[in-house]
Amino acid sequence: MSIRNQWRRVNRAKPCPICKRPDWCLVSEDGGAAICARIESARRAGDARYLHRLRDDDFRPRHRIHFIPMMPVAPAHDLADLAAEYRRAVDPVRLNGLAAKLELSVVALDALGIGWSSAHGAWSFPMTDVTGVVRGIRLRKPDGFKFSVKGGKEGLFIPPATPIDAPLFVVEGATDAAALLDFGLVNVVGRPSCTGGIKLVVDLVKARKPRQVILVADGDEPGQRGAGNLASVLLAYASSIRLISPPRGLKDVRAWRQAGGTHAELRTLVDAAPVRKLTIRSSSTRQGR
């Protein structure tokens, strides 16, 4: 049975009742439950979603929950070839249309390895480890719905030939990473989600040893919490960490860029953010011991 007969996708007019965002999530047709991609619950609904009851009655889906089909399982050694195949399938005219819709540059999208999967009618972004090996492929429908090629693993969205002596900016998602590139930044990495990729970011920081790490959190509560958690972990590996968010009322970096944000404004926010450093306190010795 199709997912569309049981659940509706959220949108700007009817956002997710759990995380209040207009994308990724689903609400049941009878309004009794939501499947949220950002806020966890005790009940999983797939690899990266969570089922939430919206009423006090004991919710039971009348039918088994079915999700949008993924690609057939792709062995890890085929993912790089698949990502390259998707890149070759990109229509420049269609890509220009996407860039205009997202208000991002073609150059930034291309730097992140964007491709096109005709089998799914979706744009693709390779997810890699710190050495550039493709671990997974994120797919993005024209309406913004995101999923991944089955059989892969979460990875980072990293533009190639990135200088390692510049401050490292960490953001959530491929299009926000593209927005940072359009802000004029050069050392950029996108996490797979607001909670994912922590170990991979740690590996990247250990490998590059940037003089400063700036975490750019989404403006919502899950984004703030996820960036805060990552900052706590990175304190053990980076000498200087700052955490910033887009100006009030803007949900993420891409929205900030669309609103006319500039490199100078971003730098002002970074300079004003307090530096987070690891503090080691020794416990005092008890008297008489």
Summary of the structure (lengths in Angstrom):
residues: 289
radius of gyration: 20.3
end to end distance: 70.3
largest distance: 78.5
contacts: 878
relative contact order: 0.10
helix: 29%
strand: 19%
